[in-house]
Amino acid sequence: MTTKVRFAPSPTGYLHVGGARTALFNWLFAKHTGGKFILRIEDTDKERSTEEAIEAILASMSWLGLDWDEGPFYQTERLDIYQKEAQKLVESGSAYECYCTPEELEKRRQEALSSRGAPRYNRRCHDLSSKEASAYQARGLKPSIRFYSEDKGETIVEDLVRGRVVFDNAELDDLIIMRPDGLPTYNFAAVIDDLDMGMTHVIRGEDHLPNTPRQIQIYKAMEAKPPAFAHLSMILGEDKAPLSKRHGAASVEVFRDQGYLSDALINFLALLGWAFDDKTTLFSREELKTHFGLDKVTKSPAVFDTAKLDWMNGQYIRDLSDAELTEKLLPFWQDAQLLPAEEITGEMREELIFLASICRERLIKLSDIIGLTDFFFKDVDFDERAVNKVLKKEGAKESLEAVAAKLNSIDNWSHQVIDEELRALAEEIGIKPGKLFQPIRVAISGRMVSPPLFESLEALGKETSLARIDAAKTLT
C-alpha cells in the first residue's frame, strides 16, 4: 500500500513555522517511504479565509521546496460531498438534525456552567418528531446536523508519537458536523477528505489530539478504517511559552525576507522534535529524506532556538559558491535601492561577486549585506562614535596622510599588494598595524567594523579610496 499523507492548512493567515514544521514532517515521511504528499486547503471558514492567505501559503511552500504530489484541493469545491455523506449518517441513525439556535445553546451553556456541570449538548433534538421538525421549518429555521457520539466506554488512540491515549466517551458530546449554511465543520470535513483521498497517516500538531477520538468515532460510524495518527509536539519560544509573534518572526515569509536560506530553515525545522542521533546537526534534504522516521520523533516540546538557526544559516551561506551567494544577495541590494531593479551583468556583476566573497564570513542572514556594504554604493555616512574614537585621536591625521601617499604610489591595485604595502608602511613609521588600519577603515566606510580592509579598498577602487581618505582628514 502506498503511503499517503497530507498538509491541510486553514488559509486564515501566513504559514506559521509550526505549520511549516508539520508540512515538512509529512513531506519527509512521504519521501522516506516512497509515498505521496497531498496539499489540501481547508477554506470553509468563509469569514477568515482569504485569497491572500492562500497565495502566501502556496508561495511559502514553494520557497521551502515542499513540492506536493496531488492538489491543492479546496474544501469549498467539495461541499456536495460533505452534504451527501452527512445525509448518509442521518439515514443510518449516526447523526440527526438539530434546530437549536445559537442563542438557545449559549443560554444552556451558561446554565450548565453556573451549576458547575459540563457545557455539553443535551440531545434535545435527537428524538424530534416529524411534526416538531416541520414546525421549526415553518419558522424558517434551517437545521445543523449533529453526530450521535458514543457516550459509554472509551475511544483509544494508538498514536505513533505519543503512544496509547485513552479518551472517556462520556466526555464527548454530539458535535455539529454540518452547519445550517451547508458548510461542514473541521472534524467532519477532515474525516471525509482523508477517507476520500486515501490517507494512510495523519501527521499533525498535538493541538489536534482532542479532535482525534471524535474523528475515530465518525470513521467507525462510516464503517471505515481510520488512518494511523501521529501528533507532533508544540514548538515553544525560548521562554517556554508557545511560539507566537511576540517571540519575533513567526511566519515563513518573515524568515525568507530577513535573509534565511530555505535549506537552512528546512534543516532547522527538521530538528524541532526529531533527531537522527545526538551529534549530527547539519543535514542535506537528501539526508533528511533518507533518515527521517516517526520512530525518532519525540513527544517533548521543541524549543525554537534562534541562535542555533542563525548559526546554521551562516553555515549554509558559507557553503554557497560566490556566484550563488551573489544571486541570493541581489534582491536585498535592489530592495534597499543600492542597485537598479534590473538584470546585473558584465563588469558590475563581477564586482558584486567579489564583494559577496569578501563579506561571506560576516553574514548571518542575507539581509546583513546591507549594513556591511552600503558604503560601497553611496557616500559615507560617518558614525559619530567612530569619528570621536578613531579619527579625532592624536596622530590619526598624520597616519592618513602617510597612507594616502603610500596608496597613491600603488599601480597594481589589488588587495594583496595593498596589504603588503600598508604593513610595510606601519613598520616604516613605527606603529602597530592595527593602529594604522583603523583610521583607514573609518575613512572609507564611516564605521569601526567593515568587510576585510584590503579587499574593501580593492572593491572601492583607487580613486574613491583616496578621495574618502582625503575627506576623512577634515574630520580629524
C-alpha positions in Angstrom: 0.0 0.0 0.0 1.4 3.4 -1.0 1.8 5.8 1.9 -0.3 9.0 1.6 0.0 11.9 3.9 -1.3 15.5 3.7 -0.8 19.0 4.9 -4.1 20.8 5.3 -3.7 24.4 6.4 -6.5 26.8 7.0 -5.9 30.0 4.9 -6.6 32.5 7.7 -3.1 33.9 7.8 0.5 33.4 6.7 2.3 30.0 7.0 3.4 29.8 10.6 6.7 28.0 11.3 4.7 25.4 13.3 2.6 24.7 10.3 5.8 24.6 8.1 7.3 22.0 10.5 4.1 19.9 10.2 4.2 20.2 6.4 7.9 19.2 6.4 7.4 16.1 8.6 4.6 15.0 6.3 6.8 15.7 3.2 9.8 13.8 4.7 7.7 10.9 5.7 6.2 10.6 2.2 9.7 10.9 0.6 11.2 8.4 3.0 8.5 5.8 2.4 8.2 6.4 -1.4 4.7 7.7 -0.8 2.7 10.7 -1.8 2.3 14.2 -0.2 -1.1 15.9 -0.7 -1.8 19.6 -0.2 -5.3 20.4 0.9 -6.6 23.9 1.7 -9.3 23.8 4.4 -11.1 27.0 3.4 -14.6 26.5 4.8 -14.2 29.3 7.3 -15.5 31.9 4.9 -15.2 34.8 7.3 -11.5 34.3 8.0 -10.2 32.6 4.8 -8.7 34.8 2.2 -7.2 34.5 -1.2 -4.2 36.5 0.0 -3.5 33.8 2.7 -3.9 31.0 0.2 -1.3 32.7 -2.1 1.0 33.3 0.8 0.8 29.6 1.9 1.5 28.3 -1.6 4.4 30.8 -2.1 5.9 29.7 1.3 5.6 26.0 0.5 7.2 26.6 -2.9 10.1 28.6 -1.4 10.7 25.9 1.2 10.8 23.3 -1.7 8.0 21.3 -0.2 6.5 20.1 -3.5 3.2 18.2 -3.4 2.2 15.3 -5.5 -1.6 16.0 -5.6 -3.6 19.2 -5.0 -4.0 21.7 -3.9 -7.6 20.6 -3.1 -10.1 23.1 -1.8 -12.8 22.1 0.6 -15.2 24.8 -0.7 -15.1 22.9 -4.0 -16.2 19.7 -2.3 -19.3 20.8 -0.4 -21.7 18.5 -2.2 -19.6 15.5 -1.0 -19.8 16.5 2.7 -23.6 17.1 2.4 -24.1 13.7 0.8 -22.0 11.9 3.5 -23.7 13.7 6.3 -27.1 12.7 5.0 -26.0 9.1 4.9 -25.1 9.3 8.6 -28.6 10.8 9.3 -30.2 7.9 7.5 -28.2 5.4 9.4 -29.0 6.9 12.8 -25.4 8.1 13.4 -26.4 11.7 13.0 -29.5 13.9 13.5 -30.9 17.3 12.6 -30.7 20.0 15.3 -32.8 23.2 15.3 -31.4 24.7 18.4 -30.4 28.3 17.8 -27.0 29.8 18.9 -28.9 31.9 21.5 -30.5 28.8 23.0 -27.3 26.9 23.0 -25.5 29.7 24.7 -28.2 30.0 27.4 -27.9 26.3 28.2 -24.2 26.5 28.3 -24.3 29.3 30.8 -26.8 27.4 32.9 -24.6 24.3 32.9 -21.5 26.4 33.9 -23.4 28.1 36.7 -24.4 24.7 38.1 -20.8 23.5 37.6 -21.9 21.0 35.0 -20.1 20.2 31.8 -21.3 22.6 29.0 -22.3 19.9 26.6 -25.3 19.5 24.3 -28.3 17.7 26.0 -29.5 15.9 22.8 -32.7 17.9 22.9 -33.3 17.5 19.1 -32.3 13.8 18.9 -35.8 12.5 19.2 -37.8 15.2 17.4 -40.9 14.1 15.8 -41.6 14.9 12.1 -44.3 17.3 13.4 -41.8 19.2 15.6 -39.3 19.3 12.8 -41.9 20.7 10.4 -42.8 23.4 13.0 -39.2 24.5 13.2 -39.0 24.6 9.4 -42.2 26.6 9.2 -40.5 29.3 11.3 -37.7 29.4 8.7 -35.1 27.6 10.8 -32.5 25.5 8.9 -31.0 22.6 10.9 -27.5 21.8 11.7 -26.5 18.2 11.7 -25.1 16.7 14.8 -23.1 13.4 15.1 -24.5 11.0 17.6 -21.4 10.3 19.7 -20.8 7.2 21.8 -21.3 8.1 25.4 -20.2 4.9 27.1 -16.8 3.2 27.1 -13.6 4.6 25.8 -12.1 5.6 22.5 -8.4 4.7 22.2 -5.9 6.4 20.0 -2.7 4.4 19.2 -0.6 7.4 18.5 2.7 6.8 16.6 4.4 9.6 18.6 2.6 9.7 21.9 1.7 6.1 22.4 -1.7 4.9 23.6 -4.0 7.8 24.6 -7.4 6.9 26.1 -10.5 9.1 26.0 -13.6 8.7 28.1 -16.6 8.7 25.7 -18.7 10.3 28.4 -16.6 13.5 27.9 -17.5 13.7 24.2 -20.8 15.4 23.3 -22.7 15.4 20.0 -20.7 17.7 17.8 -22.1 19.6 14.9 -20.8 18.2 11.6 -22.8 20.4 9.2 -23.8 24.0 9.9 -27.2 25.4 8.9 -25.5 27.2 6.0 -24.4 23.9 4.5 -20.8 24.2 5.4 -19.0 21.3 7.2 -17.2 21.6 10.5 -13.5 20.7 10.7 -13.8 17.3 12.3 -16.3 16.0 9.8 -14.7 17.5 6.6 -11.2 16.3 7.7 -12.5 12.7 8.0 -14.4 12.8 4.7 -11.4 14.2 2.9 -8.8 11.9 4.5 -11.0 8.9 3.7 -11.8 10.0 0.1 -8.2 10.9 -0.6 -6.8 7.7 0.8 -4.7 9.0 3.6 -2.8 6.2 5.4 -1.3 8.5 8.0 -2.4 11.8 9.6 0.6 13.7 11.0 -0.4 17.0 12.7 0.1 19.1 15.8 -0.8 17.9 19.2 -3.4 20.6 19.5 -5.5 18.3 17.2 -5.2 15.4 19.6 -8.6 16.1 21.4 -10.2 16.0 17.9 -9.0 12.5 17.2 -11.4 10.4 19.3 -14.3 12.3 17.7 -12.9 11.6 14.2 -12.3 7.9 15.1 -16.0 7.6 16.1 -17.0 9.2 12.7 -14.8 6.6 10.9 -16.5 3.9 12.9 -20.0 5.1 12.1 -19.0 5.1 8.4 -17.6 1.6 8.8 -14.2 2.8 7.6 -10.7 2.2 8.9 -9.1 5.3 10.4 -5.6 6.2 9.2 -2.6 6.0 11.6 -2.3 9.1 13.7 0.9 10.9 14.8 0.6 14.1 16.9 3.7 16.4 16.9 4.8 18.3 20.0 4.3 22.0 20.4 7.0 24.5 19.4 8.0 26.8 22.3 9.8 30.1 22.4 12.9 30.3 24.5 10.8 31.5 27.4 9.0 28.1 27.1 5.7 29.7 26.1 4.0 28.6 22.8 5.8 30.2 19.9 4.0 33.3 18.7 4.5 36.7 17.0 5.7 38.2 20.3 8.8 36.0 20.1 9.7 37.7 16.8 9.5 36.1 13.4 6.7 33.5 13.3 5.8 33.1 9.6 7.9 31.6 6.9 7.7 34.8 4.8 9.3 36.8 7.5 12.3 34.4 7.7 12.6 34.5 3.9 12.5 38.3 3.9 15.1 38.5 6.7 17.5 36.5 4.6 17.4 33.0 5.9 18.1 30.3 3.3 15.3 27.8 2.7 17.7 24.9 3.1 18.9 26.2 6.5 15.3 26.7 7.7 14.3 23.2 6.5 17.3 21.7 8.3 16.4 23.7 11.5 12.7 22.8 11.4 13.5 19.1 10.9 15.4 19.1 14.3 12.4 20.6 16.1 11.1 17.3 17.6 13.2 14.9 15.6 16.8 13.8 15.8 18.8 11.2 13.9 21.4 10.9 16.7 22.7 13.1 19.5 25.6 14.6 17.5 24.6 15.3 13.8 23.2 18.8 13.2 23.6 19.6 9.5 21.6 17.5 7.0 21.0 18.0 3.3 17.5 17.4 2.1 18.5 14.1 0.7 20.0 13.0 4.0 16.8 14.1 5.8 14.7 12.0 3.3 16.9 9.0 4.0 17.0 9.2 7.8 13.6 10.6 8.7 11.2 8.4 10.6 8.4 8.8 13.1 10.1 6.4 15.5 12.6 9.2 16.3 10.1 12.0 16.7 9.9 13.0 20.4 6.7 13.9 22.3 8.5 16.5 24.3 8.0 20.2 23.3 10.6 21.6 20.9 12.3 25.0 21.7 12.8 27.4 18.9 16.4 28.4 19.4 17.0 31.5 17.2 20.8 31.5 17.9 21.0 27.9 16.6 19.1 28.9 13.4 21.4 31.9 12.9 24.5 29.7 13.3 23.0 27.1 10.9 22.1 29.8 8.3 25.7 31.1 8.4 27.0 27.6 7.7 24.7 27.3 4.7 25.7 30.7 3.4 29.4 29.7 3.6 28.6 26.6 1.5 27.4 28.7 -1.4 29.7 29.5 -4.3 30.5 33.2 -4.8 28.2 33.3 -7.8 25.3 31.5 -5.9 25.7 33.9 -3.0 25.7 36.9 -5.2 22.5 35.7 -6.9 20.8 35.5 -3.5 22.1 38.9 -2.4 21.0 40.8 -5.4 17.3 41.2 -4.3 18.4 42.6 -1.0 20.7 45.2 -2.6 17.9 46.0 -5.1 15.2 46.3 -2.4 17.5 48.7 -0.5 17.8 50.7 -3.7 21.6 50.3 -3.7 21.3 48.7 -7.2 18.9 49.2 -10.1 15.9 46.9 -10.3 17.2 45.2 -13.5 19.4 42.4 -14.5 23.0 43.0 -13.5 25.6 41.7 -16.0 29.2 42.2 -17.1 31.8 44.0 -15.1 29.3 45.2 -12.4 28.3 41.6 -11.7 31.9 40.5 -11.4 32.4 43.4 -8.9 29.4 42.2 -6.9 30.7 38.7 -6.9 33.9 39.9 -5.4 32.0 42.0 -2.8 29.9 39.0 -1.8 33.1 36.8 -1.5 34.7 39.3 1.0 31.5 39.6 3.1 30.7 35.9 3.3 32.3 35.2 6.7 30.4 38.1 8.3 27.0 37.1 7.1 24.5 35.5 9.4 21.5 36.4 7.3 21.4 37.6 3.7 19.9 40.9 4.9 23.1 41.6 6.8 24.7 42.5 3.5 23.1 46.0 3.5 24.7 47.2 6.7 28.0 45.7 5.6 28.2 47.1 2.1 26.1 50.2 1.7 29.2 52.4 1.8 30.3 50.8 -1.4 27.3 52.1 -3.2 26.8 55.6 -1.8 28.6 58.3 0.1 30.0 57.6 3.5 27.7 58.2 6.5 30.2 58.6 9.4 29.3 57.1 12.7 29.8 59.8 15.3 31.3 57.4 17.8 33.8 56.1 15.2 34.9 59.7 14.4 35.4 60.6 18.0 37.1 57.4 19.0 39.3 56.9 15.9 39.6 59.9 13.6 39.9 62.5 16.3 42.6 60.5 18.1 46.1 62.0 18.2 48.1 61.0 15.2 45.2 59.9 13.1 45.6 62.8 10.6 49.3 62.1 10.1 48.6 58.4 9.7 46.0 59.1 7.0 48.4 61.4 5.2 51.1 58.7 5.1 48.5 56.1 4.0 47.3 58.4 1.2 50.9 58.8 -0.1 51.6 55.1 0.0 48.3 54.1 -1.7 48.8 56.8 -4.4 52.1 55.1 -5.3 50.5 51.7 -5.9 50.0 50.8 -9.6 48.7 47.3 -9.2 45.6 48.0 -7.2 44.9 44.6 -5.6 44.2 43.6 -2.0 47.4 41.5 -1.9 49.6 44.5 -2.9 47.7 46.9 -0.7 48.1 44.5 2.3 51.9 44.2 1.6 52.4 48.0 1.2 50.4 49.1 4.2 52.1 46.6 6.5 55.4 47.8 5.3 54.3 51.4 6.0 53.3 50.5 9.5 56.8 49.1 10.1 58.4 52.1 8.4 56.7 54.7 10.6 56.9 52.6 13.7 53.3 51.9 14.7 51.3 48.7 15.1 49.4 47.7 12.0 46.1 47.7 13.8 46.6 51.3 14.9 47.3 52.3 11.3 44.5 50.3 9.8 41.6 51.5 12.0 41.6 55.2 10.7 41.6 53.8 7.1 38.6 51.6 7.9 36.6 54.6 9.4 37.7 56.8 6.5 36.4 54.6 3.7 33.4 53.1 5.5 32.4 55.6 8.2 32.4 52.8 10.8 34.7 50.8 13.0 33.5 47.4 11.6 33.5 46.6 7.9 34.4 43.8 5.5 38.1 43.0 5.3 40.0 46.2 4.9 42.4 45.5 2.0 39.6 43.8 0.0 37.3 46.7 0.7 40.0 49.1 -0.7 40.3 47.0 -3.8 36.5 46.9 -4.3 36.2 50.7 -3.9 38.9 51.4 -6.3 42.0 53.6 -6.0 40.3 56.9 -6.9 37.4 56.5 -4.5 39.6 55.2 -1.7 41.9 58.2 -1.9 39.1 60.6 -2.1 37.5 59.2 1.0 40.7 59.2 3.0 41.3 62.9 1.9 37.8 63.8 3.1 38.2 62.0 6.4 41.3 64.1 7.2 39.0 67.1 7.6 37.3 65.3 10.5 40.4 64.7 12.5 
